[in-house]
C-alpha cells in the first residue's frame, strides 16, 4: 500500500510536468505595433444566439460589444443591414439603437455590409436597410460593402450582382465595395469598374492548398501587388484575413491559440509597414458557425463567444490556459484507477495514470466545444462511457497480469442482438466493441466528407489506450464477422485518410495511427487465425 501511494504521488507530479511542457508561454518575442486594429468583422450574436432562429441581440448587448471593440480597434465591418425584420431595423435606425448607431456612440467607424443571397425579396430588404443606414450615418459609415462572397456561393449571376451594386451606389455617398475571395475576383474582373474598393478575402486556412502561418504571411504581399496590377487605379483592401484558434488541421495550416496570436501580430506589423487597408475576421467567436464550417468556423475571434479575450495582443501566449485543471483531473483519475485494482500491481501504475490523462484529454477536447444540443448530448454519452471503459480496462489488465484471466468477452453478434432489443451490457467487451464500430464510422466520414470534420481523438482516446493494454496483456478479442469487418474497415480507412490528409497534417497522422492501434487487436487476431489455418493445411 505504501509503495502504491508513493507511486501515485510521483506519477501525479509527472502528470503535471507532462501537461505543463506543451503549455509553456510562447510567442513572447512576436509583438504588434502600437495602436489599434484597423477594423474587425462584427457579428453581434452572443454564445447562445444564432441567426438561424432569428434571435437578435439586444441594443444593450451590442453596446457592450462596441465598448470592448473600441479598446482594440478603430472600426468594425458588418455583413447584414437587417436586424430582425425590416420594420424593426428601420425603427432601430430611427432610435439610433442599430449597430451603426451604437458604433457611432462608441466612437467606431463602420464598413457597412449589405447581405445579398439568392432571394430577390430578401435582397431588396437588405438594400433598403443598408441605404437607410448609410444615409443616416454619413460620418460613421466609411464604405458600403454590397455583397459578400456572392459569386463564390453562386447565389447571383455576375450581371445581377452588378445591378445590385449599381443600385446601391446611386443612392449612397460613401465609397462602395464588393468582397470575395481572390479566385473569383480574377474570374469576374468585370465587377471592378462598378466599385470604388476591390475587397479581397485572404484566408490561408481555407485555401484549396492551405498555408502555414509563415507561408501565408509570405504570400500576402505578393497577393496585394498582383491585385494592384490587375485593377490599376482601384483601392485594394483585404476585407477578411485571420486564423482560427481551434479546429481540424488542413495540411500545414494548424489552428491554435498561439498560431492565431502570431498570425495577427505579424500580419498587422506587415500591414502597417506596407500601408495595407485591412479588416480582421473577427471580433468574437461565433458558435453558430459550427453547423456549417465545423469547429474551426466557430473560432476566429479575438474574444471568445463569452466575450473573454483569448490571448494578449502582446506578450507570451499559453495554448491551454486551463491546463492545470485538466492535469489535476488526469492525476485524480490515475489515482482512482490504480486504487480500483488495490495498488497491488506496480506494473499497472503507469497505465492507470495514462488512462487518467487520456480521460482528461477527452474532457479538454469536448467540454469547451458544446455549441449545440447534439454536442452536449454527445458529451453526456461519450465521456461517461470512456470513464467506465477506463475502469473496466485497468481491472481486466489486472486480472490478466495476475494469471487469473477473466471470461472471454462477448462477441459482436451478441452485443448487436442485445442493442436491437434496446439493451446494452456496460462491460469491457461490449464497450470496446462499441468504440471500435463507432471509430470505423467516424473514419468513413473523414474519408468521404472530411472538410469540416475534426480528428476525433478526444472521442476515442481511452478506447485506443484500452487497445494498447489489450495488446500488452495478450487479451484476445472475439473474432466474429462483426469485429473483423469493423477492425479491417477502420484500418483500411485510416490508411486512406493518411494519404488524403498528407504528410504535413500532424494532427491527422496522430489520429490515424491511433485508429490503427484501436484496430490492432482484431488485425492480429485475424493474422493468427490465418497462420493457424495455413499451418493446419
HUZI-V421199 format. One record per backbone hydrogen bond with DSSP energy under -1.0 kcal/mol. NH is the residue of the N-H (numbers start at 0). CO is the residue of the C=O. E is the energy in kcal/mol with one decimal. If there is no record, write none. Layout:
BEGIN
NH:CO:E
NH:CO:E
END
This chain:
BEGIN
4:0:-2.6
5:1:-2.4
6:2:-2.1
7:3:-1.9
8:4:-2.0
9:5:-2.4
10:6:-2.8
11:7:-2.0
12:8:-2.1
13:9:-2.2
14:10:-2.3
15:11:-2.1
16:12:-2.1
17:13:-2.6
18:14:-2.0
19:15:-2.2
20:16:-2.0
22:19:-1.2
25:316:-2.6
29:26:-1.5
36:71:-3.0
39:74:-1.5
40:279:-3.2
41:76:-3.1
48:45:-2.0
53:50:-1.1
54:49:-1.3
61:57:-2.2
62:58:-2.6
63:59:-1.9
64:60:-1.8
65:61:-2.6
66:62:-1.9
67:63:-1.8
68:64:-2.8
69:65:-2.6
71:68:-2.2
72:68:-2.4
73:36:-2.4
75:108:-2.3
76:39:-2.2
77:110:-2.5
88:84:-2.4
89:85:-2.7
90:86:-2.2
91:87:-2.1
92:88:-2.5
93:89:-2.3
94:90:-2.0
95:91:-1.1
96:91:-2.3
101:97:-2.5
102:98:-2.5
103:99:-2.5
104:100:-1.8
105:101:-1.4
106:103:-1.1
107:102:-2.8
108:73:-2.0
109:139:-2.5
110:75:-2.9
111:142:-2.3
113:144:-2.7
122:118:-2.2
123:119:-2.2
124:120:-1.7
125:121:-2.5
126:122:-2.7
127:123:-2.2
128:124:-2.5
129:125:-3.0
130:126:-2.7
131:127:-2.0
132:128:-2.4
133:129:-2.8
134:130:-2.1
135:131:-1.8
136:132:-1.8
140:136:-2.5
141:109:-2.3
143:174:-2.4
144:111:-3.6
145:176:-2.7
146:113:-2.2
146:144:-1.1
148:178:-3.2
152:148:-2.1
154:149:-2.1
160:156:-2.3
161:157:-2.3
162:158:-1.9
163:159:-2.0
164:160:-2.4
165:161:-2.8
166:162:-2.2
167:163:-2.1
168:164:-2.8
169:165:-1.9
170:167:-1.9
176:143:-2.8
177:196:-1.1
178:146:-1.6
179:198:-1.8
184:180:-1.4
185:181:-2.2
186:182:-1.6
187:183:-1.8
190:187:-1.6
191:188:-1.2
193:190:-1.9
194:191:-1.8
195:175:-2.8
196:175:-1.8
197:234:-2.6
198:177:-1.8
199:236:-2.8
200:179:-1.8
201:239:-2.9
205:202:-1.2
210:203:-1.2
215:211:-2.8
216:212:-2.2
217:213:-1.8
218:214:-1.1
219:215:-1.2
222:218:-2.3
223:219:-2.3
224:220:-2.1
225:221:-2.2
226:222:-1.9
227:223:-1.8
228:224:-1.7
229:225:-1.9
230:226:-2.4
233:230:-1.9
234:195:-1.3
236:197:-2.6
237:276:-2.8
238:199:-2.0
238:236:-1.0
239:199:-1.0
244:298:-2.9
249:252:-2.2
252:249:-2.3
255:243:-1.4
259:255:-2.3
260:256:-2.1
261:257:-2.6
262:258:-2.8
263:259:-2.5
264:260:-2.3
265:261:-2.6
266:262:-2.8
267:263:-2.5
268:264:-1.9
269:265:-2.1
270:266:-3.2
271:267:-2.6
272:268:-1.9
273:269:-2.6
274:270:-1.3
275:270:-2.1
278:237:-1.7
279:38:-2.7
280:240:-2.4
282:40:-3.0
284:302:-2.1
288:285:-1.8
289:286:-1.9
290:287:-1.1
292:288:-2.9
293:289:-1.9
296:292:-1.1
298:295:-1.9
301:281:-1.2
301:282:-1.1
302:282:-2.6
303:307:-2.7
306:303:-2.3
309:301:-2.5
316:25:-2.7
322:319:-2.2
324:321:-1.2
325:321:-1.2
326:322:-2.9
327:323:-2.4
328:324:-2.1
329:325:-2.6
330:326:-2.6
331:327:-2.7
332:328:-2.8
333:329:-2.4
334:330:-2.3
335:331:-2.5
336:332:-2.4
337:333:-2.4
338:334:-2.5
339:335:-1.7
340:337:-1.0
341:338:-2.2
342:337:-2.0
343:340:-1.3
347:344:-2.1
348:345:-1.4
351:347:-2.2
352:348:-2.1
353:349:-2.5
354:350:-2.5
355:351:-2.1
356:352:-2.5
357:353:-2.3
358:354:-2.3
359:355:-1.9
360:356:-2.6
361:357:-2.0
362:358:-2.2
363:359:-2.4
364:360:-2.1
366:362:-2.7
368:365:-1.7
370:368:-2.0
375:371:-2.0
376:372:-2.3
377:373:-2.4
378:374:-2.3
379:375:-2.2
380:376:-1.6
381:377:-3.5
382:378:-1.5
384:380:-1.7
385:381:-2.5
386:382:-2.2
387:383:-2.6
388:384:-2.5
389:385:-2.2
390:386:-1.8
391:387:-2.5
392:388:-2.9
393:389:-2.1
394:390:-2.0
395:391:-2.1
396:392:-2.4
397:393:-2.0
398:394:-1.8
399:395:-2.1
400:396:-2.7
401:397:-1.5
402:399:-1.6
403:398:-2.5
414:410:-2.0
415:411:-2.9
416:412:-2.1
417:413:-2.1
418:414:-2.2
419:415:-2.2
421:418:-2.2
422:417:-2.3
430:426:-2.4
431:427:-2.8
432:428:-2.1
433:429:-2.2
434:430:-2.3
435:431:-2.1
436:432:-2.6
437:433:-2.4
438:434:-2.4
439:435:-1.8
440:436:-1.8
441:437:-2.7
442:438:-2.7
443:439:-1.8
444:440:-2.0
445:441:-2.1
446:442:-2.1
447:443:-2.5
448:444:-2.3
452:449:-1.3
458:455:-1.0
459:455:-1.2
460:456:-1.4
463:459:-2.3
464:460:-2.1
465:461:-2.3
466:462:-1.7
467:463:-1.7
468:464:-2.2
469:465:-2.2
470:466:-2.4
471:467:-2.4
472:468:-2.6
474:469:-2.5
483:479:-2.3
484:480:-2.7
485:481:-2.2
486:482:-3.1
487:483:-2.5
488:484:-2.3
489:485:-2.4
490:486:-2.2
491:487:-2.7
492:488:-2.7
493:489:-2.2
494:490:-2.1
495:491:-2.1
496:492:-2.7
497:493:-2.0
498:494:-1.6
499:495:-2.3
500:496:-2.8
501:497:-1.5
504:501:-1.0
505:503:-1.5
508:504:-1.9
509:505:-2.3
510:506:-2.2
511:507:-2.6
512:508:-2.0
513:509:-2.3
514:510:-2.4
515:511:-1.9
516:512:-2.1
517:513:-2.3
518:514:-1.8
519:515:-1.1
522:518:-2.1
523:519:-3.1
524:520:-1.7
525:521:-2.5
526:522:-2.3
527:523:-2.7
528:524:-2.3
529:525:-2.5
530:526:-2.6
531:527:-2.6
532:528:-2.3
533:529:-2.3
534:530:-2.5
535:531:-2.3
536:532:-1.6
END
